[in-house]
């Protein structure tokens, strides 16, 4: 095939390495091997293809990994190259990639996105004067002052420049738009640029696509629109400046008739939205959420938006003022209006929106029932959030036909998330919600859970939060169908009876919250099948029996174990010491007995300092096709569920979510534990909270307690501890709560601001303790002076008139004795008199302080 000029093998299933014999096709001008799955290195023999003009090695879209690599040494030999596409080829070894590319004088198209490119020192500019397309996105090109000049000084013919997702730092050059005045598409999204957006970018009257989102850019939005308005022809179709620090108003945009997507969300825009935005008849997306916008939204804002597909005005101070019978010109698929004023009545215009995929009308001040037609739309949604309103009444299951449609739709795309929390819904939880992937129904007045729990379409449910409702009765043994469940939260309801054995069928469960109910009996042994369990909270029930010993071997990933406020008895099992990942252990308010196992030092997660991963989370990700779109675009949805747990902290029950992962806590309070506090516990240097109060502990406080440098809360009160308070406690800088009250401690409270600045109640009930902040004064020369002395006779005998006379006589005799001995030698005399003068000064100050102290003691007595 020595005469072959054109070879196209794209979109096949070719794999393994590229044959080096391709380098023998010396006449080849066009080589397209894209959308395959080649591996290995691009053959160096490609340098022989001196006539090659078009090379495309774009890998298969679904082949995510980088399987091809190259050092680009062969590239400089291909002087006729016009089209070069090497996306997701590993070029980390091509340190001089700019030099290789710069040698291609005829290059027009360059795609090197996601190639592991890094900054390097340029020795030459681009030789090509006709380069029109450059995509170097998704690399590690950090220095904006390096990469922008390379392009600006090399070519003025660029039409498309894509540099998003690089981590670029620095500024956008002021003259970028003037130098590259042919630009039609500029994408600098997802970088770390920090500057004011240059006005020159809006001098280019060819600009059709501008994406500056997810940076730290500033500027006044209305000024950019005023600058761009000077262009007679305004082709701008996509303007994305979201997630920056842009200020100013949303001015009249009616002149931008080509605009299709406007994204200004997550900025600092203020003022009202000009009604001219309603004249943009080609607009498909309007995203202004998370700003400081105010004022009314009227029908005029949407008068000609017949193509609008996505509307995001959430988290502003906007209020809708539309008539009850308003029929919008659009049919939206995505509606985000959280924290807009839509209420108090349900927005009836939603009845006309028959294609909704995503709807968020949370925190909108709505106080009404939800019409039945609304629930019939549920099968076709991906995300529904109507939380934090005052919706009331019962939710009725739709008709059988609609329910069947719902089931079929969900089985084909099982990712619906529903958030109805913080409302006033009541009655049974409808079976229609059993097919939802993420159910957040907390803080309502639901009373019956069985229609949801015992439905037959629960296998795809991942999150179920029914906490803080009025759910009653025994928890039915219907959980076997929840094979995908990750989080189960039934806390703070009125369930009673035994915990169902079917809990053990939740093989993927990571978090179980059953606290605040009336469950009784023992923890079912079937739970040992839940090997992925991380959070187990059954606090505040009537559970009994001993703590299961199988927890160690079968649930090794446990992070939070909360059994407080139950009736567990017996010893703390030795097996618990091997829960190496445990962050929080709460066994308080039970009837446990025996000693704390010395092996508690094996809780290795508590023996390390907490790191920056402050949350215990579960990530979820899925893709779905927007069938309402003309392009059937694939959308990726990412979400994070932050787990939480309720803990007694500083005397009150608190719920921790975002900071739960930072906690390192042990609470054994209010049990019948005996013996000494094991010194081995002091090796748990990551502990933030330690509560051993209200037990029967005896012996001394371990002197190594100062090793707990991270401790913030320490409660050893109401035990039988004796001996002195260890001086090492003074070394703990962050100790905000300390309670050693009602023990049998003795001696002086160690000196240090950490201990002296506390309220005296922290040491109350220890009559043998003395020193500040207590009124008990510590012994002086073996004599105890305290508020319990019957009279001051002993003190009078010690600090008497004779004491002062003897002290003065002794001083005079010592003084003259030394002086007489120094008369014989002059140099000694001078030296000793100087020394004596210094000593005299020190003695005087010392005696004055002692006398003042004695007088103060006498006055107190």
C-alpha positions in Angstrom: 0.0 0.0 0.0 2.9 2.4 -0.7 0.6 4.7 -2.6 -2.2 4.8 0.0 -3.2 8.4 0.8 -6.4 8.0 2.9 -6.9 5.5 5.7 -10.0 5.8 8.0 -10.5 3.0 10.6 -12.4 5.0 13.2 -15.3 3.6 15.3 -14.2 0.0 15.3 -13.0 -2.2 18.1 -9.3 -2.2 17.4 -7.1 -2.7 20.4 -3.6 -3.6 21.5 -0.7 -1.6 20.1 -0.6 0.3 16.8 1.5 -1.5 14.2 4.8 0.3 13.5 4.4 -0.7 9.8 2.0 2.2 9.5 5.2 4.3 9.2 5.8 2.6 5.8 2.8 4.3 4.2 5.0 7.1 2.9 2.2 8.6 0.7 -0.3 8.8 3.5 -2.0 12.2 3.9 -5.0 11.3 6.1 -4.9 8.8 9.0 -7.9 8.5 11.3 -7.8 5.8 14.0 -10.1 7.5 16.4 -12.8 5.8 18.6 -10.8 2.6 19.1 -9.0 1.2 22.1 -5.3 1.2 21.2 -2.8 0.8 23.9 1.0 1.3 24.3 3.1 3.9 22.6 2.5 5.8 19.4 5.1 4.2 17.0 8.1 6.4 16.4 7.9 5.3 12.8 5.2 8.0 12.3 8.0 10.4 11.7 8.4 8.8 8.2 4.9 10.0 7.2 6.2 13.3 5.8 3.1 14.0 3.7 0.7 13.4 6.6 -1.8 16.3 6.9 -4.5 14.8 9.1 -3.9 12.6 12.2 -6.7 11.7 14.6 -6.1 9.3 17.4 -9.0 10.3 19.6 -9.8 7.2 21.8 -13.2 5.6 22.2 -15.5 7.8 24.3 -16.2 5.0 26.8 -12.6 4.1 27.1 -11.9 6.5 30.0 -8.3 5.5 30.8 -5.2 6.9 29.0 -3.8 3.9 27.2 -1.7 5.6 24.5 1.5 7.5 25.3 4.1 9.4 23.3 7.1 11.7 23.7 6.2 13.6 20.4 9.7 13.3 19.1 8.3 12.2 15.8 6.0 15.2 15.4 8.6 17.8 14.3 9.3 15.7 11.1 5.6 16.1 9.9 5.9 19.6 8.5 2.8 19.3 6.4 0.5 18.6 9.3 -2.7 20.6 9.3 -5.0 18.6 11.7 -3.6 17.0 14.9 -5.9 15.4 17.4 -4.3 13.4 20.2 -6.8 13.8 23.2 -6.3 11.6 26.2 -2.9 10.5 24.9 -0.4 10.5 27.8 2.1 13.2 26.9 3.6 13.6 30.4 7.0 12.5 28.9 6.8 15.2 26.2 8.5 18.0 28.2 9.1 20.0 25.1 5.6 19.6 23.6 5.4 23.3 22.8 8.5 23.2 20.7 7.3 20.1 18.8 3.9 21.8 18.1 5.5 25.1 17.3 7.4 23.6 14.4 4.2 22.7 12.5 4.0 25.8 10.2 0.8 24.7 8.4 -1.1 23.6 11.6 -4.8 24.7 11.7 -6.4 22.3 14.2 -4.8 21.2 17.5 -6.5 19.0 20.1 -4.4 17.9 23.1 -7.0 17.9 25.8 -6.5 15.6 28.9 -2.9 14.7 27.9 -1.1 15.4 31.2 0.6 18.4 29.7 2.6 20.6 32.1 4.2 24.0 31.8 7.7 24.2 30.3 10.0 27.0 29.1 9.3 28.0 25.5 12.2 28.6 23.1 10.0 29.5 20.1 6.6 30.7 19.1 4.1 29.0 17.0 5.3 28.9 13.4 1.7 28.5 12.1 -0.1 31.7 11.2 -3.3 29.9 10.3 -4.0 28.0 13.5 -7.8 28.4 14.2 -8.6 25.7 16.7 -6.7 24.9 20.0 -8.0 22.6 22.7 -5.5 22.1 25.6 -8.1 21.7 28.3 -7.9 19.2 31.2 -4.2 19.4 31.6 -1.8 20.8 34.3 -1.0 24.1 32.6 -0.8 26.3 35.8 0.8 29.6 34.8 -1.4 31.9 32.8 1.5 34.4 32.3 3.2 31.6 30.3 0.5 30.1 28.2 -1.4 33.2 27.1 1.6 35.0 25.6 2.6 31.9 23.7 -0.7 32.0 21.9 -1.2 35.8 21.6 2.3 36.3 20.2 2.0 33.5 17.7 -1.3 33.7 15.9 -4.2 36.1 15.4 -6.3 33.6 13.5 -7.7 31.7 16.5 -11.4 31.0 16.2 -11.7 28.5 19.1 -9.5 28.5 22.3 -10.4 25.9 24.9 -8.3 25.9 28.1 -10.7 24.9 30.8 -9.9 22.6 33.8 -6.2 23.3 34.0 -5.8 25.0 37.3 -4.6 28.2 35.6 -3.5 30.9 38.0 -2.8 34.5 37.4 -4.7 37.0 35.3 -6.3 37.2 31.9 -4.2 39.6 29.8 -5.9 43.0 29.2 -5.3 42.8 25.5 -6.4 39.2 25.0 -9.6 40.1 23.2 -7.8 42.7 21.0 -5.0 40.4 20.0 -7.3 37.4 19.3 -10.1 39.4 17.7 -11.2 36.5 15.5 -12.3 34.5 18.5 -15.7 32.9 18.3 -15.3 30.5 21.2 -13.3 31.0 24.4 -13.5 28.5 27.3 -11.4 29.3 30.5 -13.8 27.5 32.9 -12.8 25.7 36.0 -9.4 27.4 36.6 -8.0 29.6 39.4 -7.8 32.9 37.5 -8.1 35.9 39.8 -8.6 39.3 38.2 -11.1 41.6 36.7 -12.4 40.4 33.4 -10.8 42.4 30.6 -13.3 44.6 28.7 -11.3 43.6 25.5 -13.0 40.2 25.6 -16.2 42.0 24.6 -14.6 43.9 21.8 -14.7 40.8 19.6 -17.9 41.1 17.7 -17.5 37.5 16.4 -17.8 36.0 19.9 -20.5 33.4 20.0 -19.4 31.3 23.1 -17.8 32.7 26.2 -17.3 30.4 29.2 -15.4 31.9 32.2 -17.2 29.9 34.9 -15.7 28.6 38.1 -12.8 31.1 38.6 -12.3 34.0 40.9 -13.1 36.7 38.4 -14.5 40.1 39.2 -16.1 43.0 37.4 -19.5 44.7 36.8 -21.7 42.7 34.6 -23.7 45.6 33.2 -20.4 47.2 32.0 -19.6 44.1 29.9 -23.0 44.2 28.3 -22.6 47.9 27.6 -19.2 47.2 25.9 -20.6 44.4 23.8 -23.6 46.4 22.7 -21.3 48.5 20.5 -21.2 45.6 18.1 -23.7 45.9 15.3 -23.9 42.2 14.8 -24.2 40.3 18.1 -23.7 36.5 17.6 -23.3 35.7 21.3 -25.1 32.4 21.9 -23.6 31.1 25.2 -22.5 33.3 28.0 -21.4 31.5 31.1 -19.8 33.5 33.9 -21.2 31.5 36.8 -19.3 30.8 40.1 -17.2 33.9 40.2 -17.3 37.2 42.2 -19.0 39.3 39.5 -21.1 42.2 40.8 -23.5 44.7 39.3 -27.0 44.5 37.9 -28.8 42.4 35.3 -29.5 45.2 32.7 -31.6 45.2 29.6 -30.5 42.2 27.5 -33.1 42.4 24.8 -30.5 43.3 22.2 -28.8 39.9 22.5 -31.3 38.1 20.3 -28.9 35.2 19.5 -28.4 34.4 23.2 -29.3 30.8 24.0 -27.7 30.1 27.4 -27.1 32.7 30.1 -25.5 31.4 33.3 -24.6 34.0 36.0 -25.3 31.8 39.0 -23.2 31.9 42.2 -22.0 35.5 41.9 -22.7 38.7 43.7 -25.2 40.3 41.4 -27.7 42.7 43.0 -30.7 44.7 42.2 -33.7 43.7 40.2 -33.8 41.8 36.9 -34.7 43.9 33.9 -37.9 42.8 32.1 -36.0 43.0 28.8 -34.7 39.5 29.4 -38.2 38.3 28.5 -37.5 39.3 24.8 -34.8 36.7 24.3 -36.9 34.3 22.2 -33.9 31.9 21.5 -33.0 31.5 25.2 -33.0 27.9 26.4 -31.3 28.3 29.8 -31.5 31.1 32.3 -29.4 30.5 35.5 -29.2 33.4 38.0 -29.3 31.4 41.2 -27.3 32.2 44.3 -26.9 35.9 44.0 -28.3 38.9 45.8 -31.1 39.8 43.4 -34.3 41.4 44.7 -37.7 42.5 43.4 -40.6 41.0 41.6 -40.7 38.5 38.8 -43.6 39.2 36.5 -45.1 37.6 33.4 -43.2 40.2 31.4 -39.9 38.5 32.4 -41.0 35.4 30.4 -43.2 37.0 27.7 -41.2 35.6 24.6 -39.2 32.8 26.2 -41.0 30.0 24.3 -37.8 28.0 24.0 -36.8 28.2 27.6 -35.9 24.8 29.0 -34.0 25.5 32.3 -34.8 28.2 34.8 -32.7 28.8 37.9 -33.6 31.8 40.1 -33.0 30.0 43.4 -31.5 31.5 46.6 -32.3 35.2 45.8 -34.8 37.5 47.4 -37.2 37.3 44.5 -41.0 37.1 44.6 -43.2 35.8 41.8 -46.1 38.1 40.9 -48.1 36.2 38.3 -51.8 35.7 37.9 -53.5 32.5 39.0 -54.5 31.6 35.5 -51.1 32.5 33.9 -50.0 30.1 31.2 -46.3 30.4 30.6 -45.0 30.3 27.0 -42.4 27.7 27.8 -42.4 24.0 28.9 -39.5 23.6 31.3 -37.5 20.5 32.1 -35.5 22.0 35.0 -37.0 24.5 37.5 -34.9 25.7 40.5 -36.8 28.3 42.5 -35.6 27.6 46.1 -36.1 30.5 48.5 -38.1 32.5 46.0 -41.5 33.7 47.2 -44.0 31.5 45.4 -46.6 31.0 48.2 -48.8 30.9 50.1 -50.8 29.0 47.5 -49.4 26.2 45.3 -48.2 27.7 42.0 -50.9 26.6 39.6 -48.8 27.4 36.5 -46.7 24.3 37.3 -49.7 22.3 35.9 -48.7 23.4 32.4 -45.2 22.1 32.8 -45.5 18.6 31.6 -41.9 17.8 30.9 -40.2 18.5 34.3 -37.1 16.5 35.1 -35.8 18.5 38.0 -38.0 20.7 40.4 -36.8 22.6 43.5 -39.4 24.8 45.1 -38.0 24.4 48.7 -38.3 27.2 51.2 -40.8 29.1 49.1 -43.4 30.0 51.8 -46.1 27.7 50.4 -48.9 26.7 52.9 -51.3 24.5 51.1 -52.1 20.9 50.0 -50.4 19.4 47.0 -52.9 18.7 44.1 -53.2 15.1 43.1 -52.2 15.8 39.5 -48.7 16.8 40.8 -47.9 13.3 42.0 -48.9 11.9 38.6 -45.8 13.7 37.2 -43.5 12.0 39.6 -42.7 9.0 37.3 -41.0 11.3 34.8 -38.8 13.3 37.2 -35.2 12.9 38.3 -35.2 15.3 41.3 -38.0 16.7 43.4 -37.4 19.0 46.4 -40.4 20.7 48.0 -38.9 20.7 51.5 -39.1 23.4 54.2 -42.5 24.7 53.3 -45.8 24.0 55.1 -47.4 21.5 52.8 -50.1 19.6 54.6 -52.5 16.8 54.1 -52.2 13.2 52.9 -50.4 12.1 49.8 -52.6 9.8 47.8 -51.2 7.0 45.6 -52.0 7.8 41.9 -54.4 5.5 39.9 -53.3 2.0 39.0 -52.5 2.9 35.4 -50.3 5.8 36.5 -48.6 3.7 39.1 -47.8 1.1 36.5 -46.3 3.7 34.2 -44.3 5.0 37.2 -42.9 1.5 37.9 -41.9 0.9 34.3 -40.3 4.4 34.0 -38.4 3.9 37.2 -37.1 0.5 36.5 -35.5 1.8 33.3 -33.9 4.8 35.0 -33.9 4.3 38.8 -32.4 7.5 40.1 -35.2 9.7 41.3 -34.5 11.8 44.4 -37.5 13.1 46.5 -37.2 15.5 49.4 -40.4 16.2 51.2 -38.8 17.0 54.6 -39.8 19.7 57.0 -43.5 20.0 56.0 -46.8 18.9 57.6 -47.6 15.8 55.5 -49.6 13.2 57.5 -51.2 9.8 57.2 -49.5 6.8 55.5 -46.4 7.1 53.4 -47.6 6.3 49.9 -46.4 3.2 48.1 -45.5 5.3 45.1 -42.4 6.5 46.9 -41.1 2.9 47.3 -39.6 3.1 43.9 -37.6 6.3 44.6 -33.9 6.0 44.9 -33.4 8.7 47.6 -36.3 9.3 50.0 -35.9 12.3 52.4 -39.2 12.4 54.3 -38.1 13.6 57.8 -39.8 16.1 60.0 -43.4 15.6 58.9 -46.4 14.0 60.6 -46.5 10.7 58.7 -48.0 8.0 60.9 -47.8 4.7 58.9 -44.7 3.4 57.2 -45.8 0.0 56.0 -47.1 1.0 52.5 -43.6 2.2 51.8 -41.6 -0.5 53.6 -43.6 -3.4 52.4 -44.0 -2.5 48.7 -42.5 -4.7 46.1 -40.4 -2.1 44.2 -37.8 -1.2 46.7 -34.7 -2.9 45.3 -33.2 0.4 43.9 -33.7 2.5 47.0 -30.4 3.8 48.4 -31.4 6.5 51.0 -34.4 6.4 53.2 -34.8 9.1 55.9 -38.1 8.9 57.8 -36.8 10.4 61.0 -38.8 12.8 63.2 -42.2 11.8 62.2 -45.1 10.2 64.1 -44.6 6.6 62.7 -46.1 4.0 65.1 -46.3 0.3 65.7 -43.9 -2.5 65.3 -41.4 -2.3 62.5 -42.6 -4.9 60.0 -40.1 -7.5 58.8 -40.2 -6.2 55.2 -36.7 -5.0 54.7 -35.5 -7.9 52.5 -36.3 -6.1 49.3 -34.1 -3.1 50.1 -31.0 -4.8 48.6 -29.4 -1.4 47.5 -30.1 0.5 50.7 -27.1 2.5 52.0 -28.7 4.8 54.6 -31.7 3.9 56.8 -32.9 6.6 59.3 -36.0 5.8 61.3 -34.9 7.8 64.4 -37.3 9.8 66.6 -40.5 8.0 65.9 -42.7 5.7 68.0 -41.7 2.3 66.8 -41.8 -0.5 69.4 -41.1 -4.2 69.7 -38.1 -6.1 68.5 -35.7 -4.8 65.8 -36.6 -6.9 62.7 -34.2 -9.7 61.8 -34.5 -8.6 58.1 -32.1 -5.8 59.0 -29.5 -8.4 58.3 -30.5 -8.6 54.7 -29.3 -5.1 54.0 -25.9 -6.2 52.6 -25.0 -2.7 51.3 -26.1 -0.7 54.3 -23.6 1.8 55.7 -25.7 3.7 58.1 -28.5 2.6 60.5 -30.3 5.2 62.7 -33.0 3.7 64.9 -32.6 6.0 68.0 -35.4 7.8 69.8 -37.9 5.0 69.5 -39.2 2.3 71.9 -37.5 -0.8 70.5 -36.9 -3.6 73.0 -35.2 -6.9 73.1 -31.7 -7.6 71.9 -29.8 -6.5 68.9 -30.5 -9.2 66.2 -27.6 -11.4 65.4 -28.5 -11.1 61.7 -26.8 -7.7 61.7 -23.5 -9.5 61.5 -24.2 -9.8 57.8 -24.0 -6.0 57.4 -20.3 -6.0 56.8 -20.3 -2.5 55.2 -21.9 -0.8 58.2 -20.2 2.4 59.3 -22.8 4.1 61.6 -25.0 2.2 64.0 -27.1 4.4 66.3 -29.8 2.8 68.4 -29.7 5.3 71.3 -32.7 6.1 73.4 -34.6 2.9 73.2 -35.3 0.0 75.6 -32.9 -2.5 74.2 -31.4 -5.0 76.6 -29.0 -7.9 76.8 -25.2 -7.7 76.4 -23.3 -5.9 73.8 -22.8 -8.4 70.9 -19.3 -9.8 70.6 -19.6 -10.4 66.9 -19.4 -6.7 66.1 -15.6 -6.8 65.9 -15.3 -9.6 63.3 -18.3 -8.9 61.2 -18.4 -5.1 61.1 -14.8 -4.0 60.8 -15.6 -0.6 59.2 -17.7 0.7 62.0 -17.1 4.5 62.6 -19.9 5.4 65.0 -21.4 3.1 67.6 -24.1 4.8 69.8 -25.9 2.5 72.3 -26.6 5.1 74.9 -29.8 5.3 77.0 -30.8 1.7 76.8 -30.7 -1.3 79.3 -27.5 -3.1 78.1 -25.8 -4.9 80.9 -22.7 -7.0 81.4 -19.1 -6.1 80.6 -17.7 -4.1 77.8 -16.6 -7.0 75.5 -12.9 -7.3 74.7 -13.8 -7.8 71.0 -14.8 -4.1 70.8 -11.1 -3.2 71.2 -10.5 -4.3 67.6 -12.8 -1.8 66.0 -9.8 0.0 64.5 -11.9 2.5 62.5 -14.1 3.6 65.4 -14.4 7.4 65.8 -17.3 7.6 68.2 -18.2 5.1 71.0 -21.1 6.0 73.2 -22.3 3.4 75.8 -23.6 5.9 78.3 -26.8 5.6 80.4 -26.9 1.8 80.5 -26.2 -0.7 83.4 -22.8 -1.9 82.2 -20.4 -3.2 84.9 -16.8 -4.5 85.2 -13.6 -2.7 84.1 -12.7 -0.8 81.0 -10.6 -3.3 79.0 -6.9 -2.3 78.8 -7.0 -3.3 75.2 -9.0 -0.1 74.5 -5.7 1.3 73.3 -6.2 -0.7 70.2 -8.8 1.7 68.9 -6.3 3.1 66.5 -8.5 5.7 64.8 -8.8 7.4 68.2 -5.0 7.2 68.6 -4.5 9.5 65.6 -5.3 13.1 65.1 -8.4 14.0 63.1 -7.6 15.1 59.5 -9.4 17.5 57.2 -12.0 14.9 56.0 -14.6 16.3 58.3 -17.6 14.4 57.0 -18.7 10.8 56.9 -20.2 10.8 53.4 -21.6 8.6 50.7 -21.2 9.7 47.1 -23.6 8.8 44.4 -23.3 9.4 40.7 -25.4 8.5 37.7 -26.0 9.5 34.1 -29.3 10.0 32.4 -30.4 11.1 28.9 -32.6 14.2 28.6 -35.0 12.9 26.0 -36.8 16.2 25.9 -33.7 17.8 24.4 -33.2 17.9 20.7 -29.7 16.4 21.1 -30.7 13.6 23.6 -27.8 14.9 25.7 -26.3 12.7 28.4 -26.3 14.5 31.8 -24.1 13.5 34.7 -25.5 13.9 38.2 -23.3 14.0 41.3 -24.5 14.0 44.9 -23.2 13.7 48.4 -25.1 12.5 51.5 -23.6 13.8 54.7 -24.2 11.4 57.6 -24.9 12.6 61.1 -25.2 11.3 64.6 -26.6 12.7 67.9 -24.1 13.0 70.8 -24.2 14.4 74.2 -21.7 17.3 74.1 -21.1 19.7 76.9 -24.2 18.7 78.7 -26.7 18.7 75.9 -27.7 16.4 73.0 -26.5 17.8 69.7 -26.6 16.5 66.2 -23.4 16.5 64.2 -23.3 16.2 60.4 -20.6 18.1 58.5 -18.1 17.8 61.4 -18.9 14.3 62.4 -15.7 12.9 60.9 -13.6 15.2 63.0 -15.0 13.8 66.3 -13.1 11.3 68.4 -15.3 10.6 71.4 -15.7 8.0 74.2 -18.7 8.2 76.5 -19.1 5.5 79.2 -21.0 7.8 81.7 -23.9 6.7 83.9 -23.1 3.0 84.1 -21.7 0.8 86.9 -18.2 0.5 85.7 -15.5 -0.2 88.4 -11.8 -0.5 88.8 -9.1 2.0 87.8 -9.1 4.2 84.7 -6.6 2.3 82.5 -3.4 4.1 81.7 -3.7 2.5 78.2 -6.6 4.9 77.5 -4.2 7.8 77.6 -2.6 6.6 74.4 -5.8 7.6 72.5 -4.2 11.0 71.7 -6.9 11.9 69.1 -9.7 12.0 71.7 -11.7 15.2 71.6 -14.2 14.1 74.2 -13.9 11.7 77.2 -16.8 11.2 79.6 -16.4 8.6 82.4 -18.7 10.3 84.9 -21.3 8.7 87.1 -19.6 5.4 87.5 -17.7 3.6 90.3 -14.1 4.1 89.2 -11.5 4.2 91.9 -7.7 4.8 92.1 -5.8 7.7 90.8 -6.2 9.7 87.6 -3.5 8.4 85.3 -0.6 10.8 85.5 -0.1 10.4 81.7 -3.4 12.1 81.0 -1.5 15.1 79.7 -0.9 13.1 76.5 -4.5 13.8 75.4 -3.4 17.0 73.8 -6.6 17.3 71.6 -9.1 16.8 74.4 -11.7 19.5 74.6 -14.2 17.8 76.9 -13.1 15.8 80.0 -15.7 14.6 82.6 -14.5 12.3 85.4 -17.1 13.5 88.0 -19.1 11.4 90.4 -16.7 8.5 90.9 -14.5 7.4 93.7 -11.2 8.7 92.3 -8.5 9.6 94.9 -5.0 11.1 95.0 -3.9 14.3 93.5 -4.8 16.0 90.3 -2.0 15.2 87.8 0.1 18.3 87.0 0.1 17.2 83.3 -3.4 18.4 82.9 -1.9 21.9 82.8 -0.3 21.0 79.5 -3.6 20.6 77.6 -4.2 23.8 75.8 -7.6 23.2 74.3 -9.5 21.9 77.3 -12.7 23.9 77.4 -14.8 21.7 79.7 -13.3 20.0 82.8 -15.4 18.3 85.5 -13.6 16.5 88.4 -16.3 17.1 91.0 -17.6 14.6 93.6 -14.6 12.3 93.9 -12.1 11.9 96.8 -9.3 13.9 95.2 -6.8 15.6 97.5 -3.9 18.0 97.5 -3.3 21.3 95.8 -4.8 22.0 92.4 -1.8 22.3 90.0 -0.9 25.8 89.1 -1.8 26.8 85.5 -4.3 29.0 83.7 -6.1 25.9 82.4 -7.1 24.8 85.9 -7.2 28.0 88.0 -9.5 29.9 85.6 -12.3 27.3 85.9 -15.4 27.6 88.0 -15.1 26.1 91.5 -17.9 23.7 90.7 -15.5 21.7 88.5 -13.8 20.6 91.8 -16.8 20.6 94.2 -17.4 17.6 96.4 -13.6 16.9 96.9 -13.1 18.3 100.5 -9.4 17.4 100.5 -8.6 19.6 97.5 -7.2 23.0 98.0 -5.9 26.0 96.1 -7.5 28.4 93.6 -10.2 28.5 92.5 -11.4 26.9 95.7 -11.6 28.7 99.0 -9.6 26.0 100.7 -6.1 27.2 101.3 -3.3 24.7 100.9 -1.0 23.6 103.8 2.0 25.8 104.9 4.9 23.9 106.4 2.7 20.9 107.0 -0.2 22.8 108.5 -3.5 23.0 106.7 -5.3 26.4 106.9 -8.8 26.0 105.7 -12.3 27.3 106.2 -13.0 24.2 108.3 -10.6 25.3 111.1 -12.4 25.8 114.4 -10.4 28.9 115.4 -7.3 30.8 114.6 -5.2 29.7 117.7 -2.7 27.7 115.6 -2.3 30.6 113.3 -1.7 33.0 116.1 1.0 30.8 117.6 2.8 30.6 114.2 2.5 34.2 113.1 3.0 36.0 116.5 4.9 39.0 117.8 7.9 36.8 118.9 8.1 35.6 115.3 8.8 39.1 114.1 11.3 39.9 116.9 13.3 36.6 116.3 13.4 37.4 112.5 14.7 40.9 113.1 17.3 39.8 115.7 18.6 37.0 113.4 19.0 39.5 110.6 21.0 42.0 112.7 23.4 39.4 114.1 24.1 37.9 110.6 24.6 41.3 109.1 27.2 42.6 111.7 29.0 39.2 111.9 29.7 39.3 108.2 30.7 43.0 108.3 33.3 42.3 111.1 34.9 39.5 109.2 35.3 41.7 106.1 37.2 44.5 107.9 40.5 42.6 107.4 40.4 42.7 103.5 39.3 45.7 101.5 38.5 43.9 98.2 36.4 41.3 99.9 34.7 44.1 101.8 33.6 45.8 98.6 32.4 42.6 96.9 30.5 41.3 99.9 28.8 44.6 100.6 27.6 44.6 97.0 26.3 41.0 97.3 24.7 41.8 100.7 22.9 44.7 99.2 21.4 42.5 96.5 20.5 39.8 98.9 18.9 42.4 101.2 16.7 43.6 98.5 15.5 40.1 97.6 14.8 39.3 101.3 12.9 42.4 101.8 10.5 41.7 98.9 10.1 38.1 100.0 9.3 39.0 103.6 6.9 41.7 102.6 4.9 39.2 100.4 4.8 36.6 103.2 3.7 39.1 105.8 0.9 40.3 103.4 -0.2 36.8 102.8 -0.3 36.0 106.5 -2.4 39.1 107.2 -4.8 38.2 104.5 -5.2 34.7 105.9 -5.9 36.1 109.4 -8.5 38.5 108.0 -10.3 35.6 106.2 -10.4 33.6 109.4 
